[in-house]
């Protein structure tokens, strides 16, 4: 079942371009303001199609996010094969306050950019 869902999303990602006018973001539909993640789908679509410049325009963190998701997926598969929980231990660790603050500031800056550009 999961494979069918992944194949379906992969097909949509490869064939149809997500646009801002038909956004499925509930936050944007309710408030009219883009959420911090608005543009991530368009960024991913552009990245998959080799359009690096467009990917960065739609969401500056899109490339980083997708790279981290690929790494996490690979680590999850390795954990399953080795019967390990390295990925879970990574996410359960206590994060230094400075790293949380840096991440928070970066997300706020990107969100401000999204609002400014009406993404």
N, C-alpha and C positions, 0 to 999 in steps of 0.2 A: 504494500500500500504506500509506504513512504517513497519507494522508487517511482511510483506513478506520479505522486505529487511533485517530486523533484524533476521528473521529465516534463511535466506540464508547465511548471514555472520556467524551466530551461527553454522550452519552446516559446513561451510568451516573451521571455527576455531576448531571445534571438530574432523574433519576428515582428514584434510590435513596439513602437517607440512610446514610452510613457510621456505624457505632456502635462504641463502645469495646469492647464484649464480643466482637465479631467482627473485631477488628483483624487486619490482615495484616502488621503490623510484626514482623519476625523477631527483632529485639532484645527486644521486649516478650514475645514468645512464649518466647524462650529464658531470659530473666532474670526475667520478671514485673515489670520496671521499665520505665516508658515511656521511649522515646528522646527526644532533644531535639526531634524533629520530630513526635512523636505529637500528634494533634489537628489537624494541618495539613490533612488531607483534609476533616475535618468543618468546619474553619474556611472552607475554600474553598467547600464545598457551601453553607454558610450565607450566605456572601458572594454567591454566584451567585443565591441565592434572596432576596436583599435583606434578610437578617437580620443587620444590622451588629453588634448587641449580642452575639448568639450567636457570630458569627464571632470577635469579640475574646475571648470566653470560652474557646472551644475552643483557640485558639492566638493569643496577643497579636501575634505577628509574621505572622499569616496574610495580613492586608491588605497589609502592606509587601511580603511575598514575592510575592503575586500581582501587585501593581503592578509590581514589578521584572521579573517574568517577562513581562508584557505589553510593557513597554518593551524588554526584550531581544529579544523576538520581532519587534517592529516594526523595531528596529535591524538585526536579522539579514536581514529582508526588504529593507530599504533597502540594506544592504551587498551583497546579491545583485544587486539592480537596478543599483547603481552600480559593481559589481565592485570593492568596497572591503573592507577588513578592520578597520574601526573597532571593532567589538565585540570581536574577538579581541585587538586592541592594548590595549583597555581592561582585559581580564582578565589579560593578560600583564604589565602594568605592575607595578613594585615598589610595594607598599603601605606607607605609613608605619606604623611599629611601633605608634603610639598607636591608629590605626584598627583594626588587627588585635586589639589588646588590648580595645578597647571592644566590638568584635563578639563576642569570646570571652566577656567578662563578661556581656553581654546574653544570649547563648545559654545560659550556665550558669544565669543567673537564671530564664530561661524553663523550662529543664530542671528546676530545683529546684521551680518552681511546678507543673509537670506531675507530678512525683513526689508532691508534697504533695497535689494534688487527685486523684491516681490516674488521670490522663488516659490 
